[in-house]
Amino acid sequence: MPNFNEALSRGKQVEEMVLSLIKPKYSKAYIQEGYFKEWDIYVPEKNIGIEVKCDEKSRYTNNLVIEVEFNGKKSALSTTKAKFWVFFDGDEFIWIEPERIKEIILKYPLREFIGNGDTKYKKAYLVKKEDIKNNAIHRQSYKRKTKTL
């Protein structure tokens, strides 16, 4: 299990990967620096934000964690102003609208737990990844770079 700093570093890498997918069409897109709870990437040409979520563990659990509260304060899905969320599971990028996620989570129980690397409780939904995939507006496979000898 990665610690908080490892998870943060990986999250930043994934944000860069998503930005590289956006840049060819929207060259002014950029990663929002510092703490910004509304979104991770801003696309000025479209005046929209994009939230990036990395949940590579979902390849094994088949669940995505959808956080709505952290340390007693609304967070993530509850505070997002992003037009799209992009989940990265290590195999593909799954694009979905937050409003659709809000509809999907209604059939799941709200859970409270301390996440790996966290010291405070979060409230979140464990959503079947297939539910997110089936409601995605776009899915893109990730092609890993392989080392050659």
C-alpha positions as CSV (number, residue, x, y, z in Angstrom):
1,M,0.0,0.0,0.0
2,P,1.4,3.4,-0.9
3,N,1.8,6.0,1.8
4,F,0.3,9.5,1.5
5,N,3.3,11.0,-0.3
6,E,3.6,8.1,-2.7
7,A,-0.1,8.3,-3.5
8,L,0.2,12.1,-4.0
9,S,3.1,11.7,-6.3
10,R,1.3,9.1,-8.4
11,G,-1.8,11.3,-8.5
12,K,0.3,14.1,-9.9
13,Q,1.8,11.7,-12.5
14,V,-1.8,10.7,-13.6
15,E,-2.8,14.4,-13.8
16,E,0.1,15.0,-16.2
17,M,-1.0,11.9,-18.2
18,V,-4.6,13.3,-18.5
19,L,-3.2,16.8,-19.4
20,S,-1.2,15.2,-22.2
21,L,-4.4,13.7,-23.6
22,I,-6.1,17.1,-23.5
23,K,-3.3,19.4,-24.8
24,P,-3.3,18.4,-28.5
25,K,-6.8,19.8,-28.8
26,Y,-6.8,22.4,-26.1
27,S,-3.2,23.8,-25.9
28,K,-4.0,26.3,-23.1
29,A,-5.1,23.6,-20.6
30,Y,-3.1,23.4,-17.4
31,I,-2.9,21.7,-14.0
32,Q,-4.3,23.8,-11.2
33,E,-1.3,24.4,-8.8
34,G,-1.7,24.0,-5.0
35,Y,-4.8,22.9,-3.2
36,F,-7.9,23.5,-5.3
37,K,-10.9,21.4,-4.4
38,E,-13.1,22.3,-7.4
39,W,-10.9,20.5,-10.1
40,D,-7.4,19.5,-11.0
41,I,-7.1,20.6,-14.6
42,Y,-8.5,23.8,-16.2
43,V,-9.3,24.1,-19.9
44,P,-9.6,27.9,-20.7
45,E,-10.7,27.3,-24.3
46,K,-13.9,25.6,-22.9
47,N,-14.0,27.3,-19.5
48,I,-14.3,23.9,-17.8
49,G,-12.5,22.0,-15.0
50,I,-11.6,18.3,-15.0
51,E,-11.1,16.3,-11.8
52,V,-8.6,13.4,-12.0
53,K,-8.9,10.3,-9.8
54,C,-6.3,7.5,-9.6
55,D,-7.6,4.2,-8.3
56,E,-5.3,1.5,-9.6
57,K,-6.4,-0.8,-6.7
58,S,-9.8,-1.0,-8.5
59,R,-8.2,-3.4,-11.0
60,Y,-8.4,-5.9,-8.1
61,T,-11.4,-4.8,-6.1
62,N,-13.6,-3.8,-9.1
63,N,-14.7,-0.8,-6.9
64,L,-14.0,2.8,-7.3
65,V,-14.0,5.0,-4.2
66,I,-16.2,8.1,-4.5
67,E,-15.4,10.4,-1.6
68,V,-18.0,13.0,-0.4
69,E,-16.6,14.0,3.0
70,F,-13.2,14.2,4.7
71,N,-12.6,15.0,8.4
72,G,-16.2,16.2,8.8
73,K,-16.1,18.6,5.8
74,K,-17.6,18.2,2.4
75,S,-15.1,17.1,-0.2
76,A,-14.5,15.6,-3.7
77,L,-17.9,14.8,-5.3
78,S,-19.7,17.2,-2.8
79,T,-17.5,20.2,-3.7
80,T,-16.5,19.6,-7.3
81,K,-17.2,22.2,-9.9
82,A,-15.6,20.1,-12.6
83,K,-17.4,19.4,-15.9
84,F,-15.8,15.9,-16.0
85,W,-14.2,13.4,-13.7
86,V,-11.5,11.1,-15.2
87,F,-10.8,7.9,-13.3
88,F,-7.6,6.1,-14.1
89,D,-7.4,2.5,-13.0
90,G,-4.0,1.6,-14.4
91,D,-5.5,0.2,-17.6
92,E,-7.8,3.0,-18.9
93,F,-9.0,6.5,-18.5
94,I,-12.8,6.6,-17.8
95,W,-14.4,10.0,-18.4
96,I,-17.8,10.7,-16.7
97,E,-19.9,13.7,-15.7
98,P,-20.1,14.3,-11.9
99,E,-23.9,14.7,-12.1
100,R,-24.1,11.1,-13.5
101,I,-21.9,9.9,-10.6
102,K,-24.3,11.5,-8.2
103,E,-27.1,9.5,-9.7
104,I,-25.2,6.2,-9.7
105,I,-24.2,6.4,-6.0
106,L,-27.8,6.5,-4.8
107,K,-28.0,2.8,-5.0
108,Y,-24.9,2.3,-2.8
109,P,-24.5,2.7,1.0
110,L,-22.4,5.5,2.3
111,R,-19.3,4.2,4.2
112,E,-17.0,5.8,6.7
113,F,-13.4,4.7,7.0
114,I,-9.8,6.0,7.3
115,G,-8.1,5.6,3.9
116,N,-4.6,4.3,3.5
117,G,-2.2,7.2,4.3
118,D,-4.9,9.2,5.9
119,T,-5.2,10.0,9.6
120,K,-8.8,11.3,9.5
121,Y,-12.1,9.6,8.5
122,K,-13.7,10.0,5.2
123,K,-17.2,9.2,3.9
124,A,-17.3,7.6,0.6
125,Y,-19.2,5.2,-1.7
126,L,-17.6,2.1,-3.0
127,V,-19.1,1.9,-6.5
128,K,-18.8,-1.0,-8.9
129,K,-16.4,0.1,-11.5
130,E,-18.6,-1.4,-14.2
131,D,-21.4,1.1,-13.2
132,I,-19.0,4.0,-13.9
133,K,-17.8,2.4,-17.1
134,N,-21.3,1.8,-18.3
135,N,-22.2,5.5,-17.8
136,A,-18.9,6.9,-19.1
137,I,-18.9,9.4,-21.9
138,H,-15.5,8.3,-23.1
139,R,-13.0,5.5,-22.3
140,Q,-9.5,5.4,-23.5
141,S,-7.0,2.5,-23.0
142,Y,-3.7,3.3,-21.5
143,K,-0.7,2.0,-23.4
144,R,2.1,1.3,-21.1
145,K,5.6,2.0,-22.3
146,T,7.6,-1.2,-22.2
147,K,11.3,-1.2,-21.7
148,T,13.4,-2.7,-24.5
149,L,16.7,-4.4,-23.9
